[in-house]
């Protein structure tokens, strides 16, 4: 194998591992060196008869391989910290599927170890590598929407009830990672208010609502649901100038921009006059930006390689993963407190410089 390419091992051959294997095999940046899973039969089926890919059930064997530069972890969240720390201590860069860990404390230790060893720790926030979300980030940064007033996201379908996490931990990281990616300065809520219900008696929330008042004054909301007979993947971002709708299931027009809104023609100070203020409705054009479709995971593995070679933090680094964990933990505390707003001090928004060792 050519050493101008990076060597990677995928740990976990279950639900997400096959997608990682396929994209690493297709990449010009990577050589897939090994696939590791306790079920070696399942791992072997992913690589068929490729002679250059080792199949093993031993992480120690993977960490001893001199041609493995990085490890991609696609296992249950409770195992992420142990696997990631072992790889980092072996001098390997690490990619972790969402969520980064099963607690903020464990995620923080992963980030600390990566920075201490000068290695890349990347969160696989896949949606942040889609053409649609890249365009949304560009439009927000360019001021096309104006000041962000609200974000409303719905992610519902008849889904698999997970054995180890509730619906918020399972689905909301997708939406929260997009919020974090497109909002200027990242996701920085004042607090979290969450409600969940368990109509199945599964012992965990199967329907969840998450409210995030942002420090900018905007409000963000996430609705996730495992029980809906219809599948909806939609996000609305309302701005002072325009409103954007992202419908991920619309293959023809994923992103639409509406020049429509509500404006106050006066801003009286006292209560009686404020109640009688004049409201104007603006109805303008609707347009859809062109998107060059490509598989998000292909862009993600490309970014992982680029961050290693350029000795920089990746687009979705460990600290981005920490911000999501911070919100998820607060959501759990809020649900236990019947939806009470749980204040957040916030995680550092900026990533520390990465001094990559190869």
Secondary structure, DSSP 8 states (H G I E B T S, - for coil): --TTSEEEEEE--STTHHHHHHHHHH-SSEEEEEEE-S-HHHHHHHHTT-TT-EEES-HHHHHT-TT--EEEE-S-GGGHHHHHHHHHHTT-EEEEESSS-SSHHHHHHHHHHHHHHT--EEEE-GGGGSHHHHHHHHHHHTTSS-SEEEEEEEEEEE----SSS-HIIIIIHHHHHHHHHHSTT---BSEEEEEEE-TT--SS-SEEEEEEEBTTS-EEEEEEESEEEEEEEEEEEEESS-EEEEETT-SS-SEEEEEEEEEES---SSHHHHHT--EEEEEEEEE--------HHHHHHHHHHHHHHTTS--TTBHHHHHHHHHHHHHHHHHHHTTT--EE-----SS--------
